Amino acid sequence: MYDGPILDNHLHLDPVNGRGAEAAEEFANVGGTHLNVLNKPSWHLVGDVDGADDFRETFDLTTGETEEADAIVPGRAWPVLGVHPALVSQLIDRGYDPDEAADLMKTGTDVAAEYVAEGPALAIKSGRPHYDVSDDVWDASNEVMRHAFARGAEVGCAVQLHTEGGEEFREVIEWAEAEGLPREQVVKHYSNGHIEGPIPSVIADKDELERACDGDWPFFMETDFIDDPDRPGAVFGPKTVPNRTKWLAEKGYEAPLYRAHVETPARVYGVDTEATLE
């Protein structure tokens, strides 16, 4: 049976509206050891954003809650910070044009890169809308994503992507490499078990996890827990990755689980999930 570290690569802890670090205790109680904590969209935490200080407020809330989670889990909890790609629609609704919205989102990305360069953040998040938008909004969003790749390359960190669904993202990898970011530092959040291009962070669906385990590629596991009191188990609850790990171990997937929880975090983020266990 697999008895190593267990990392949830993408979940949210909401200190304003949700359970916050309390959810990390639930994760740890069923065997979870490490967390990558993504900031909630800025409008959920601080309302409207118009400049760098608003993004700092968003990120400070997340890093503070992640510090509390770090004291709870037996391994580590790291913040992953950035600008949710749906912010472009929020800004346009407020009167920004697509280029202005992109400029502000780049500013937020720059602030996130500062938190990586100076600590405590592990990586940057970016992406593009997962819903239909106009061509100019799509182009502006891709520009923001490419900017995130460039900043990730500058500060030496991975970029987690929130994008549309699908399995073909080779063009995105070409853009990352053109900006100086290696393909193994691009992670597709809410991924299927296999995709072309980025490292898949596989949502905790049993079929997709088995698909990932049956392959030979690097992958992560995630819940995308949103910490919303009105939707307490959405997308998956904080117990899910530890429970799915145990289920997969019972099916004989020890080696793929080691890949997901130890080898891939080392490869993508440069972290040692075994050495950081108490």
C-alpha positions as CSV (number, residue, x, y, z in Angstrom):
1,M,0.0,0.0,0.0
2,Y,1.1,3.5,-0.7
3,D,2.1,5.4,2.5
4,G,3.9,8.4,1.2
5,P,3.0,12.1,0.9
6,I,-0.4,13.2,-0.4
7,L,-0.7,16.5,-2.2
8,D,-3.8,18.3,-3.3
9,N,-2.4,20.5,-6.1
10,H,-5.4,22.9,-6.4
11,L,-7.9,23.9,-3.7
12,H,-9.1,27.2,-2.2
13,L,-9.3,28.3,1.4
14,D,-11.5,31.3,1.8
15,P,-10.8,33.3,4.9
16,V,-13.6,35.8,4.2
17,N,-16.6,33.7,3.3
18,G,-15.7,30.1,3.9
19,R,-14.1,27.6,6.3
20,G,-10.6,28.7,5.6
21,A,-7.8,26.7,7.3
22,E,-10.4,24.5,9.1
23,A,-10.7,22.6,5.8
24,A,-7.0,21.8,6.0
25,E,-7.6,20.0,9.2
26,E,-10.3,17.8,7.5
27,F,-7.7,17.1,4.8
28,A,-5.0,16.1,7.3
29,N,-7.3,14.0,9.4
30,V,-7.8,11.5,6.5
31,G,-4.1,11.3,5.6
32,G,-3.5,14.5,3.5
33,T,0.0,16.0,3.9
34,H,0.6,18.8,1.4
35,L,-1.6,21.6,-0.1
36,N,-1.2,24.0,-3.0
37,V,-3.7,26.8,-2.0
38,L,-5.0,29.0,-4.8
39,N,-6.4,32.4,-4.1
40,K,-10.1,32.7,-4.7
41,P,-11.1,35.2,-7.5
42,S,-10.4,38.7,-6.3
43,W,-14.1,39.8,-6.4
44,H,-14.9,37.1,-3.9
45,L,-12.3,38.3,-1.4
46,V,-11.9,42.1,-1.8
47,G,-14.5,43.2,-4.3
48,D,-13.5,45.4,-7.3
49,V,-9.8,45.7,-8.1
50,D,-8.3,48.7,-9.9
51,G,-4.6,48.5,-9.1
52,A,-1.6,46.6,-7.6
53,D,-2.7,47.2,-3.9
54,D,-6.0,45.5,-4.5
55,F,-4.2,42.4,-5.7
56,R,-1.9,42.6,-2.8
57,E,-4.9,42.6,-0.4
58,T,-6.2,39.5,-2.2
59,F,-2.9,37.7,-2.0
60,D,-2.3,38.6,1.6
61,L,-5.6,37.1,2.6
62,T,-4.6,33.9,0.9
63,T,-1.0,33.7,2.1
64,G,-2.2,34.4,5.7
65,E,-4.7,31.5,5.5
66,T,-2.2,29.3,3.9
67,E,0.2,29.9,6.8
68,E,-2.5,28.7,9.2
69,A,-3.0,25.6,7.0
70,D,0.8,25.0,7.0
71,A,0.7,24.7,10.7
72,I,-2.0,22.1,10.5
73,V,-0.9,19.7,7.8
74,P,2.0,17.3,8.5
75,G,3.8,18.4,5.4
76,R,3.5,21.9,3.9
77,A,0.9,24.2,2.5
78,W,2.1,26.6,-0.2
79,P,0.2,29.6,-1.8
80,V,-0.2,29.7,-5.6
81,L,-1.2,33.2,-6.5
82,G,-2.5,35.0,-9.6
83,V,-5.3,36.6,-11.5
84,H,-8.4,34.5,-12.3
85,P,-9.0,34.7,-16.1
86,A,-12.7,35.5,-15.6
87,L,-11.6,38.9,-14.2
88,V,-11.5,40.2,-17.7
89,S,-15.3,39.9,-17.9
90,Q,-15.7,41.6,-14.6
91,L,-13.6,44.5,-15.7
92,I,-15.3,44.8,-19.1
93,D,-18.7,44.9,-17.3
94,R,-17.3,47.8,-15.3
95,G,-16.3,49.8,-18.4
96,Y,-12.7,48.7,-19.1
97,D,-11.9,47.8,-22.7
98,P,-10.1,44.5,-23.4
99,D,-6.7,46.1,-23.6
100,E,-7.2,48.1,-20.4
101,A,-8.4,44.9,-18.7
102,A,-5.4,43.0,-19.9
103,D,-3.0,45.7,-18.6
104,L,-4.6,45.6,-15.1
105,M,-4.5,41.8,-15.1
106,K,-0.8,41.9,-16.1
107,T,-0.3,44.2,-13.1
108,G,-1.9,41.6,-10.9
109,T,0.4,38.9,-12.4
110,D,3.4,41.1,-11.7
111,V,2.4,41.3,-8.1
112,A,2.0,37.6,-7.9
113,A,5.5,37.2,-9.3
114,E,6.8,39.4,-6.6
115,Y,5.3,37.0,-4.0
116,V,7.2,34.2,-5.7
117,A,10.5,36.0,-5.9
118,E,10.4,37.3,-2.4
119,G,8.3,34.5,-0.8
120,P,6.0,32.9,0.2
121,A,4.3,31.9,-3.0
122,L,5.3,28.7,-4.8
123,A,3.9,29.5,-8.3
124,I,1.7,31.8,-10.4
125,K,-1.8,31.1,-11.7
126,S,-3.2,32.5,-14.9
127,G,-5.1,31.3,-17.9
128,R,-8.0,32.4,-20.2
129,P,-11.8,32.2,-20.0
130,H,-13.4,28.7,-20.0
131,Y,-16.5,30.2,-21.6
132,D,-17.3,31.9,-24.9
133,V,-15.9,35.4,-25.3
134,S,-15.4,37.8,-28.2
135,D,-12.3,37.6,-30.3
136,D,-10.8,40.7,-28.8
137,V,-11.3,39.5,-25.2
138,W,-9.8,36.1,-26.2
139,D,-6.8,37.8,-27.7
140,A,-6.4,40.0,-24.6
141,S,-6.6,36.9,-22.3
142,N,-4.0,35.0,-24.3
143,E,-1.8,38.1,-24.0
144,V,-2.2,38.0,-20.2
145,M,-1.4,34.3,-20.1
146,R,1.8,34.8,-22.2
147,H,2.7,37.6,-19.8
148,A,2.4,35.1,-16.9
149,F,4.7,32.7,-18.7
150,A,7.3,35.4,-19.1
151,R,7.0,36.4,-15.4
152,G,7.2,32.7,-14.4
153,A,10.4,32.3,-16.5
154,E,11.9,35.5,-14.8
155,V,11.3,34.3,-11.3
156,G,11.8,30.6,-12.0
157,C,8.4,29.2,-11.1
158,A,5.6,27.1,-12.6
159,V,2.4,28.6,-13.9
160,Q,-1.0,26.9,-13.2
161,L,-3.5,27.5,-15.9
162,H,-7.3,27.9,-15.6
163,T,-8.6,27.4,-19.1
164,E,-11.4,25.9,-21.2
165,G,-11.7,22.1,-21.2
166,G,-10.3,19.8,-23.8
167,E,-7.1,17.8,-24.3
168,E,-5.2,19.7,-26.9
169,F,-3.0,22.5,-25.6
170,R,0.2,22.2,-27.6
171,E,0.0,25.8,-28.9
172,V,-0.1,27.0,-25.3
173,I,3.1,25.1,-24.6
174,E,4.7,26.7,-27.7
175,W,3.8,30.1,-26.3
176,A,5.3,29.2,-22.9
177,E,8.5,28.1,-24.4
178,A,8.7,31.2,-26.6
179,E,8.5,33.2,-23.3
180,G,11.3,31.2,-21.8
181,L,9.2,28.9,-19.5
182,P,9.9,25.2,-19.9
183,R,6.9,23.0,-20.8
184,E,7.3,21.0,-17.6
185,Q,6.5,24.2,-15.6
186,V,3.1,24.6,-17.2
187,V,0.3,22.9,-15.3
188,K,-3.3,22.5,-16.6
189,H,-5.7,22.8,-13.6
190,Y,-9.0,20.8,-13.7
191,S,-7.5,18.5,-16.3
192,N,-8.5,15.2,-17.8
193,G,-6.3,12.2,-17.1
194,H,-4.3,12.9,-20.2
195,I,-3.7,16.1,-22.2
196,E,-1.4,17.2,-25.0
197,G,1.0,19.9,-23.8
198,P,1.0,20.9,-20.1
199,I,1.3,18.7,-17.0
200,P,-2.2,17.6,-16.1
201,S,-3.5,18.4,-12.7
202,V,-6.2,15.8,-12.7
203,I,-9.6,16.5,-11.1
204,A,-10.5,13.9,-8.6
205,D,-12.8,11.9,-10.9
206,K,-12.2,8.2,-10.5
207,D,-12.1,7.4,-14.3
208,E,-9.7,10.2,-15.1
209,L,-7.4,9.4,-12.2
210,E,-7.3,5.7,-13.4
211,R,-6.5,7.0,-16.9
212,A,-3.6,9.0,-15.5
213,C,-2.3,6.1,-13.4
214,D,-2.4,3.8,-16.4
215,G,-0.1,6.1,-18.4
216,D,3.5,7.0,-17.9
217,W,3.3,10.8,-17.9
218,P,3.7,13.1,-14.9
219,F,0.5,14.3,-13.3
220,F,-1.0,15.8,-10.1
221,M,-4.3,15.2,-8.3
222,E,-6.6,18.0,-7.2
223,T,-10.1,18.7,-5.8
224,D,-10.6,22.3,-6.8
225,F,-12.4,22.7,-3.5
226,I,-13.9,26.1,-3.6
227,D,-14.7,26.6,0.1
228,D,-18.1,28.1,-0.4
229,P,-20.5,27.6,2.5
230,D,-23.5,27.4,0.1
231,R,-21.8,24.5,-1.8
232,P,-19.8,22.7,1.0
233,G,-18.5,19.8,-1.2
234,A,-17.9,21.7,-4.4
235,V,-16.1,20.9,-6.6
236,F,-14.8,18.0,-4.5
237,G,-14.4,18.2,-0.7
238,P,-11.0,18.4,1.1
239,K,-11.0,14.7,2.0
240,T,-11.2,13.6,-1.6
241,V,-7.6,13.4,-2.7
242,P,-6.5,11.4,0.3
243,N,-9.5,9.1,-0.1
244,R,-8.9,8.7,-3.8
245,T,-5.2,8.0,-3.1
246,K,-6.2,5.2,-0.8
247,W,-8.7,3.8,-3.3
248,L,-6.0,3.9,-6.1
249,A,-3.5,2.2,-3.8
250,E,-5.9,-0.6,-3.1
251,K,-6.1,-1.1,-6.9
252,G,-2.3,-1.5,-7.1
253,Y,-1.3,2.0,-8.3
254,E,1.5,2.6,-5.8
255,A,4.1,3.7,-8.5
256,P,1.8,6.2,-10.2
257,L,0.8,7.6,-6.8
258,Y,4.5,8.2,-6.0
259,R,4.8,9.9,-9.3
260,A,1.8,12.2,-8.6
261,H,2.7,13.1,-5.0
262,V,6.5,13.0,-5.0
263,E,8.1,13.0,-8.4
264,T,5.9,15.5,-10.2
265,P,6.0,18.1,-7.5
266,A,9.8,17.9,-7.5
267,R,9.9,18.1,-11.3
268,V,7.4,21.0,-11.6
269,Y,7.8,23.1,-8.4
270,G,11.2,22.0,-7.1
271,V,9.7,20.8,-3.8
272,D,10.5,17.7,-1.8
273,T,7.3,16.4,-0.4
274,E,9.1,13.5,1.4
275,A,11.6,15.7,3.1
276,T,9.0,18.2,4.2
277,L,7.0,15.6,6.1
278,E,7.3,15.8,9.9
